[in-house]
Each structure stands twice: as C-alpha cells, then as structure tokens.
Amino acid sequence: MNQSGVKNMVVLKNLPSNIVEEAIIVLKANSKIRQDEKVENKKIDTDKIKRDNNKKNDYILKEAEMLVSNYITKLEKKKKEKIEIQKKINNKCKRMKKAIIIMGIIILIETIFLIIR
C-alpha cells in the first residue's frame, strides 16, 4: 500500500455534545513551522457578509472546536496522571527496598547472636 496518498486522520466518536456526533480531524503532513504565518484577505467586506450569513454555522464550529480542545486536554491530563502514578510507585519501591535491606541486616545480626550463645 502506498503511504504517500494516505492522510493522517483522527476520528472522535461518542462526544458529550447535543450537536456533534462525530468529529474527523485531518492532520497536515509533517512540516516544520519556522515563523507564525498570518492570513490576510483584502476583501474584508465580503468576509463580513459571509460571517453574517454563517452565524449558525459558527455556533456549530465553536461547539466542535470546544469538544476537540476538551478531548485533547483530557488526553494530556491522563498522560500527566500516569507519570505521577509511576513516580509514586517508584518511590514506594525504593522505600520497600530500604525496609527489606534493614530487616535483612537485623535478621543477620540476630542469627549471629543466636549462634554465639
């Protein structure tokens, strides 16, 4: 299969929205952004007319944008939580190792005293 013709896509389903059932996000090809690019149009009057006509569509787009941003923040929170849990587990393992070493030393000392008596 030729990978060059395939686009990177993400499909979001089961979203908590009354309007949007499913969102499809098409990602750009891997490219490095060197500077912020601004898009400027000379036809400002036609843009205002289009905006007035598309107020209903703007609501739907804003709803979709909000859902996508919420989804991304949830993913980031899960990632942070996993890292925090892993740190806690590592700390507990270190404490357990120290406790085992101390208990081993105590048992060794007790066995030496029992052998001497």
Phi and psi in degrees as a GROMACS rama.xvg file:
@    title "Ramachandran Plot"
@    xaxis  label "Phi"
@    yaxis  label "Psi"
@TYPE xy
-82.6599  118.029  ASN-2
-77.7732  -17.7855  GLN-3
-69.2483  -28.4303  SER-4
-86.11  -8.4794  GLY-5
-90.0177  135.051  VAL-6
-98.2345  150.176  LYS-7
-78.8296  119.941  ASN-8
-132.29  148.97  MET-9
-127.651  131.076  VAL-10
-113.459  123.329  VAL-11
-104.397  121.604  LEU-12
-121.225  168.271  LYS-13
53.8227  50.0269  ASN-14
-84.4612  146.557  LEU-15
-80.4138  72.6373  PRO-16
-143.236  150.296  SER-17
-87.082  -18.7544  ASN-18
-102.589  -48.5021  ILE-19
-93.5868  124.873  VAL-20
-94.6015  -37.9646  GLU-21
-150.269  139.909  GLU-22
-122.256  134.586  ALA-23
-116.436  124.202  ILE-24
-113.625  124.831  ILE-25
-103.617  120.847  VAL-26
-90.7191  147.628  LEU-27
-72.3663  160.715  LYS-28
-65.6499  157.346  ALA-29
-62.1393  112.406  ASN-30
-144.723  146.511  SER-31
-89.3095  133.036  LYS-32
-94.7141  119.988  ILE-33
-90.4168  -42.5545  ARG-34
-139.311  159.93  GLN-35
-69.252  130.754  ASP-36
-106.123  134.605  GLU-37
-111.195  135.425  LYS-38
-100.262  122.21  VAL-39
-124.437  133.954  GLU-40
-115.371  140.868  ASN-41
-81.1516  -18.7468  LYS-42
-92.0095  77.2695  LYS-43
-74.7751  -37.0873  ILE-44
-62.7593  -42.8068  ASP-45
-67.5139  -32.042  THR-46
-65.6019  -40.0909  ASP-47
-64.4425  -39.6016  LYS-48
-65.6533  -42.0861  ILE-49
-65.407  -37.278  LYS-50
-64.8264  -40.7551  ARG-51
-63.7665  -37.5757  ASP-52
-74.937  -23.7883  ASN-53
-108.167  25.9775  ASN-54
-62.4374  -36.3538  LYS-55
-66.5213  -42.047  LYS-56
-67.8464  -31.1941  ASN-57
-63.1148  -38.2536  ASP-58
-61.71  -43.2612  TYR-59
-66.1032  -41.7726  ILE-60
-64.7806  -41.1781  LEU-61
-64.6768  -38.5129  LYS-62
-62.3617  -44.1494  GLU-63
-65.2558  -42.0227  ALA-64
-61.5072  -41.7533  GLU-65
-62.7616  -42.454  MET-66
-64.0863  -42.6494  LEU-67
-65.842  -42.7792  VAL-68
-65.8836  -38.6837  SER-69
-63.3942  -40.7762  ASN-70
-62.5695  -42.9453  TYR-71
-66.4902  -41.0937  ILE-72
-66.1965  -34.9126  THR-73
-64.0753  -41.0491  LYS-74
-62.5492  -42.2505  LEU-75
-66.2699  -38.5059  GLU-76
-63.8868  -42.2048  LYS-77
-61.6241  -40.3841  LYS-78
-64.3417  -43.3287  LYS-79
-64.6266  -40.4716  LYS-80
-63.8416  -39.854  GLU-81
-63.1656  -40.2787  LYS-82
-65.3967  -42.4698  ILE-83
-64.5425  -41.8151  GLU-84
-63.744  -41.3379  ILE-85
-62.9223  -39.1965  GLN-86
-63.6214  -42.752  LYS-87
-62.0129  -42.4421  LYS-88
-63.7675  -42.289  ILE-89
-62.5442  -41.5309  ASN-90
-63.411  -42.2115  ASN-91
-63.7283  -39.3109  LYS-92
-63.4081  -41.5353  CYS-93
-62.6425  -43.1729  LYS-94
-63.5518  -40.3272  ARG-95
-65.0793  -40.1642  MET-96
-61.8761  -44.1662  LYS-97
-62.131  -43.0321  LYS-98
-64.2257  -41.1656  ALA-99
-65.0884  -41.5863  ILE-100
-63.4542  -44.3882  ILE-101
-63.5056  -43.945  ILE-102
-64.923  -37.1734  MET-103
-63.4429  -42.0726  GLY-104
-63.9661  -42.4379  ILE-105
-62.8299  -44.7639  ILE-106
-63.3283  -40.3677  ILE-107
-62.2624  -43.632  LEU-108
-64.5264  -41.6067  ILE-109
-64.7762  -40.0069  GLU-110
-66.0764  -35.4702  THR-111
-64.4936  -43.7883  ILE-112
-64.5031  -37.7632  PHE-113
-68.1498  -36.4008  LEU-114
-68.9047  -39.733  ILE-115
-66.0016  -39.9719  ILE-116
